[in-house]
Amino acid sequence: MKRLLLVIALAFGCPTCAMFSGGILAAQTAPSTSSDPQSTAAPKPEVLILGSYHMANPGHDIYNMKVDDVTAPKRQQELAQVIEVLKRFHPTKIAIESDVTGSPRPRQYADYLAGKYTLTANEIDQLGFRLAKELGHTKIYPVDVDGDFPIMRVQNYAKANGQQAKLDALDAASKKQVKEENDFILSHTVLENLLRVNSDAQVAQGYWWYYQVERIGEPWEYAGPDLLASWFQRNVRIYHNV
């Protein structure tokens, strides 16, 4: 059976992250759309979406966490545990959140297999590359695509139209959430963190931010709705690439 594991970042207020809902230990089976009895009897590909926090502290989001060094010995032991858990899914391909057209990741992965590339702290390296090598995969598959994230338009509209208080309240709530997540990360194992990140509650919290931003605007100036639409557009394009 074909099984795809997709390693993708989950974050709110993130112009560089996709927000796919998924479960770390639950496979999703693609439904059949064919009326052919033979095709419906064939096994369908399974997809496991593994959402991750940013392990390398890139600082590209509106709200950024500072996590500890995942290349340190303790975290490396924890990551080895995660890899053993993920191997139970037996993925036949691994997809990563890297540009589908111009990513250097396939070349870097080939160099990694040849002993010419040192893994960075990035979750693509620590989860995607390591798991692919453990499973004997010769390739890794980028599926990401960049998209618009018109947050400045939202901020400018709120400031000019009496909605700054609404944006300030969202900002305060988001900073509180980031602190809670940061505290959890520093006091729990990588596996525990990934289980939390992929829980229904955490995924819903990520969506919450976007639906709060969506409220900022009015007819003919859809600042918030357009940001939400841009975010969904990017996710749908990644879905297409997958």
N, C-alpha and C positions, 0 to 999 in steps of 0.2 A: 504494500500500500504506500502511496505517495504521502509524505508528511512534511509540511513546511513549518519551520519555526521562524517567526518574525520578531526580531529584537528592535524595540522602538521606545523612545523616551515618552514619558507621561508627565506633563507639567501644565500648570495654568498660567495664563499671561505669558505664553511662550511663543514668540514668532518663529522659532526654529524647531519646535516639537510638534509631532503629530499626537493626537489623542484618540487612539483606538482603544475601545474597551476590550478587556480580555482577562483570562485567568491563567495563572502560572502553571497550574496542574490540570487544566481542563481543555481538552481538544474540541475544536469546533468542526463538525462535519458538514461539508458543502451539500446543500439539498439538490436533488436531481430535478432538472427542468424538462427532461425528455419523456415522451410517452412510449418510447421503445422499451419493451420488457427486458431485452438483453442489456440495454444501457443502465436501466434502473437496478439491475442485479449486480452490476459491476461495483467494486469498492470505490468509494468517493475519496478524493484527497482530503486530508485533515490539516487544519491550520491551528497552530498554537501561537497566540500573541503574548509575548513576554514584554510587559512594560517595565521600564527601569527608571530609577532616578539618575540624574547626571553624576557620574562618578568622577569626572575630571574637573569639576568646577569651572565650566567654560565662561560663565557670567554673561550669557547672551539673552537672558530672559528679563522680564520686567521685575519679577521677584526671584532672587537667586539664593540658593542654599549654599553653605560652605560645609562640605563633607570631609571626613578625614581621608588619609592616603590609602587607597585600596591596593597599592603595591606593597604596603607594609606586610610583614610576615603573618600577623594575625588575620588580616583581611584576605590574604592569599589563601590561607587554610579554609576560610569561610567560602571563598569563591570556588575552591576545589569541591566543596560540599555541594554548592549550587550546580556545578557542571555534572556531578554524579546524578543529581535529581533530574536535570534536564535530559540526560542521556536515556532515561526511561521512556521518553516520548519517541525515541528513535527517528528523529527527523531525517529525511532524505535530502533536503535542501534547507539552507539557512539564509534568510533575507535580513537586511540591515537598513537602518535609517541613514542612508548616504545617497548622494545624487545619482539618479538612474543613468544619466548620460555622461557625466564627466568625473565620476568618483575615482580617486586613486586607490580605493580600498581593495579592489581585486588584485592589483599589482602588489600592494602591501601584504595581502594575505599570501600570495605566491612567495614573496620574499620571506615571510614568516615561516612558511613550510621549509624553505631552503636555509633557514638559520641566519637570514640577513636582515631581519626586522625585529626590533625589541618592542614588546607590547607597551603601550601607553596606559594611562589610567582610564581612558575612555571606555564606556560600557560596550562599544562595538568590539574593541580589542578583548576586553576581559571576559565577555560573555560570548559574543559571536565568533571571534577568531579561535578562542580556546576550545569551545564546543565543537566547531567544525573540524579542527585538527584532531581532537580526541576521537571523532567519528570517522576519520579518514577521508573527509571531503576534500576534493581538489579545487573547488571553486566556492565563492561566496557571492551573494546576489544583492546589489544595491537596488532599492525600490523607491527612494525618496525623491521628492520634487519640491523646489522652493515655491513660496507663495507670498502674496501681499499680506501685510499685517498693519492696517491703517490706524494704529493706536493714537498717533498725533492728531488725526482728524477728530477722534473721539474726545481727546483731552481739550482741544481747541473749542469744540462745540460746547462741551460742558461748561467751560469757563465763560463763554460768551452768552450763554443762554440760561443762566441761573440753576445749573445742575451740578455745580462744583461740589456741593455738599454730598450729593449722591456718589460722586466719584471718590471723594475723600473717605466716606464710610466704607466703600468697597476696598480702598487701599488699606485702611486700618485692619479690616477683617482678613485680608489676604496676608498682610505682614504677620498677624497673629498665627495664621495657619502655617506659614512658612517656618516660624519659630518652633511650633509644635512638631512639625515634620523633621526639622533639624535635630531637635532633642531626641526624637525617636531613632533617627539614623545613628546617632553617636552612641546610643545605649543598647543597640540590638545588632544581631548578626546580619550579614548580607542577605541570607535566605529569608530571615524574618522581615527585613525591609522590603524585599521583592514580593513576598506574600501580602504585605500590607498595601504596597503600591498597586497591586493587581486586584485588590478586593473591590467589591461592588461599591462600598461606601466611599473609598478614595477616588475611584473613577468618577462617581457622581459629584464629588467635591470639585474635581477638575472641570467638569462641565458647568458647574455652578457659576464659576467666574465669568465664563463666556456669556451665559444667559443674563447675568447682571449687567454686563457691558451692553448687551443688546437693547436694554431699556433706554439707553441714552440716545436721543434723537427725536425726530418728528417727521410727519409727512413732508416730502421733498428734501429732507436732510437726514438721510438714514445712516448716520455715522455709526452707531452701535450695531444695527442690523447688518450693515455692509461688512463690518469686521467679522461678525459671526459667519456670514456667508463666505467670506474669503477663507476662513479657517476650515469650514466644511468642504469648500472646493478643493483645498489642498489634500484633505483626507480622502476625498473621493478619487483624486488622481493617484494617490498612493495605492488605494484599493485597486484601481485599474492596473497599476504596475505589478501588484502582487498577482 
